[in-house]
């Protein structure tokens, strides 16, 4: 029984190390995930952008927008909205106008 508990404990420890390897701390990962959720929510809440196919990624406060929009105006608007979210340090706007 002790061996089983030890093995389970080691698996959880290894899994925790692997999932955050190369990303920084667990806190950074959680903050980035929260940031992505906030930006996505802000984009969906914006009238005129709700149906667009915009992907959001974040790493250490830098938000990347990718996908397709239907006009330069919507591309710029999406970037402005992302910049306005608390916690966003920089926006890399890789949206493509189709």
Contact map, one row per residue, 1 for C-alpha under 8 A:
11111000000000000000000000000000000000000000000000000000000000000000000000000000000000000000000000
11111100000000000000000000000000000000000000000000000000000000000000000000000000000000000000000000
11111110000000000000000000000000000000000000000000000000000000000000000000000000000000000000000000
11111111000000000000000000000000000000000000000000000000000000000000000000000000000000000000000000
11111111100000000000000000000000000000000000000000000000000000000000000000000000000000000000000000
01111111110000000000000000000000000000000000000000000000000000000000000000000000000000000000000000
00111111111000000000000000000000000000000000000000000000000000000000000000000000000000000000000000
00011111111100000000000000000000000000000000000000000000000000000000000000000000000000000000000000
00001111111110000000000000000000000000000000000000000000000000000000000000000000000000000000000000
00000111111111000000000000000000000000000000000000000000000000000000000000000000000000000000000000
00000011111111100000000000000000000000000000000000000000000000000000000000000000000000000000000000
00000001111111110000000000000000000000000000000000000000000000000000000000000000000000000000000000
00000000111111111000000000000000000000000000000000000000000000000000000000000000000000000000000000
00000000011111111100000000000000000000000000000000000000000000000000000000000000000000000000000000
00000000001111111110000000000000000000000000000000000000000000000000000000000000000000000000000000
00000000000111111111000000000000000000000000000000000000000000000000000000000000000000000000000000
00000000000011111111100000000000000000000000000000000000000000000000000000000000000000000000000000
00000000000001111111100000000000000000000000000000000000000000000000000000000000000000000000000000
00000000000000111111100000000000000000000000000000000000000000000000000000000000000000000000000000
00000000000000011111111111001000000000000000000000000000000000000000000000000000000000000000000000
00000000000000001111111100000000000000000000000000000000000000000000000000000000000000000000000000
00000000000000000001111100000000000000000000000000000000000000000000000000000000000000000000000000
00000000000000000001111110011000000000000000000000000000000000000000000000000000000000000000000000
00000000000000000001111111011000000000000000000000000000000000000000000000000000000000000000000000
00000000000000000001001111111000000000000000000000000000000000000000000000000000000000000000000000
00000000000000000001000111111100000000000000000000000000000000000000000000000000000000000000000000
00000000000000000000000011111110000000000000000000000000000000000000000000000000000000000000000000
00000000000000000000001111111111000000000000000000000000000100000000000000000000000000000000000000
00000000000000000001001111111111100000000000000000000000001000000000000000000000000000000000000000
00000000000000000000000001111111110000000000000000000000000000000000000000000000000000000000000000
00000000000000000000000000111111111000000000000000000000000100000000000000000000000000000000000000
00000000000000000000000000011111111100000000000000000000011110000000000000000000000000000000000000
00000000000000000000000000001111111110000000000000000000010000000000000000000000000000000000000000
00000000000000000000000000000111111111000000000000000000000000000000000000000000000000000000000000
00000000000000000000000000000011111111100000000000000000010010000000000000000000000000110000000000
00000000000000000000000000000001111111110000000000000001110000100000000000000000000000000000000000
00000000000000000000000000000000111111111000000000000000000000000000000000000000000000000000000000
00000000000000000000000000000000011111111100000000000000000000000000000000000000000010000000000000
00000000000000000000000000000000001111111110000000000001000000000000000000000000110010000000000000
00000000000000000000000000000000000111111111000000000001000000000000000000000000000000000000000000
00000000000000000000000000000000000011111111100000000000000000000000000000000000000000000000000000
00000000000000000000000000000000000001111111110000000000000000000000000000000000110010000000000000
00000000000000000000000000000000000000111111110011000000000000000000000000000100110000000000000000
00000000000000000000000000000000000000011111111011100000000000000000000000000000000000000000000000
00000000000000000000000000000000000000001111111011000000000000000000000000000000000000000000000000
00000000000000000000000000000000000000000111111111000000000000000000000000000000000000000000000000
00000000000000000000000000000000000000000001111111000000000000000000000000000000000000000000000000
00000000000000000000000000000000000000000000011111100000000000000000000000000000000000000000000000
00000000000000000000000000000000000000000011111111110000000000000000000001000100000000000000000000
00000000000000000000000000000000000000000011111111110000000000000000000000000000000000000000000000
00000000000000000000000000000000000000000001000111111000000000000000000000000000000000000000000000
00000000000000000000000000000000000000000000000011111100000000000001100000000000000000000000000000
00000000000000000000000000000000000000000000000000111110000000000011100000000000000000000000000000
00000000000000000000000000000000000000000000000000011111000000001111100000000000000000000000001000
00000000000000000000000000000000000000000000000000001111100000001110000000000000000000000000000000
00000000000000000000000000000000000100110000000000000111110000111100000000000000000000000000000000
00000000000000000000000000000000000100000000000000000011111000111000000000000000000000000000000000
00000000000000000000000000000001101100000000000000000001111111110000000000000000000000000000000000
00000000000000000000000000001001000000000000000000000000111111100000000000000000000000000000000000
00000000000000000000000000010011000000000000000000000000011111000000000000000000000000000000000000
00000000000000000000000000000001001000000000000000000000011111100000000000000000000000111100000000
00000000000000000000000000000000000000000000000000000000011111110000000000000000000000011111000000
00000000000000000000000000000000000100000000000000000001111011111000000000000000010000011111000000
00000000000000000000000000000000000000000000000000000001110001111100000000000000000000000011110000
00000000000000000000000000000000000000000000000000000111100000111110000000000010000000000011111000
00000000000000000000000000000000000000000000000000000111000000011111000000000000000000000000111100
00000000000000000000000000000000000000000000000000001110000000001111100000000000000000000000011100
00000000000000000000000000000000000000000000000000011100000000000111110000000000000000000000001111
00000000000000000000000000000000000000000000000000011100000000000011111101100000000000000000001111
00000000000000000000000000000000000000000000000000000000000000000001111101000000000000000000000011
00000000000000000000000000000000000000000000000000000000000000000000111111100000000000000000000011
00000000000000000000000000000000000000000000000000000000000000000000111111110000000000000000000010
00000000000000000000000000000000000000000000000000000000000000000000001111111000000000000000000000
00000000000000000000000000000000000000000000000010000000000000000000111111111100000000000000000000
00000000000000000000000000000000000000000000000000000000000000000000101111111110000000000000101110
00000000000000000000000000000000000000000000000000000000000000000000000111111111000000000000000000
00000000000000000000000000000000000000000000000000000000000000000000000011111111100000000000000000
00000000000000000000000000000000000000000010000010000000000000000000000001111111110000000000000000
00000000000000000000000000000000000000000000000000000000000000001000000000111111111000000010100000
00000000000000000000000000000000000000000000000000000000000000000000000000011111111100000000000000
00000000000000000000000000000000000000100110000000000000000000000000000000001111111110000000000000
00000000000000000000000000000000000000100110000000000000000000100000000000000111111110010010000000
00000000000000000000000000000000000000000000000000000000000000000000000000000011111110011110000000
00000000000000000000000000000000000000000000000000000000000000000000000000000001111111010000000000
00000000000000000000000000000000000001100100000000000000000000000000000000000000111111110000000000
00000000000000000000000000000000000000000000000000000000000000000000000000000000000111110000000000
00000000000000000000000000000000001000000000000000000000000010000000000000000000000011111000000000
00000000000000000000000000000000001000000000000000000000000011100000000000000000011111111110000000
00000000000000000000000000000000000000000000000000000000000011100000000000000000001000111110000000
00000000000000000000000000000000000000000000000000000000000011100000000000000000001000011111000000
00000000000000000000000000000000000000000000000000000000000001111000000000000010011000011111100000
00000000000000000000000000000000000000000000000000000000000001111000000000000000000000000111110000
00000000000000000000000000000000000000000000000000000000000000011100000000100010000000000011111000
00000000000000000000000000000000000000000000000000000000000000011110000000000000000000000001111100
00000000000000000000000000000000000000000000000000000100000000001111100000100000000000000000111110
00000000000000000000000000000000000000000000000000000000000000000111100000100000000000000000011111
00000000000000000000000000000000000000000000000000000000000000000001111100100000000000000000001111
00000000000000000000000000000000000000000000000000000000000000000001111000000000000000000000000111
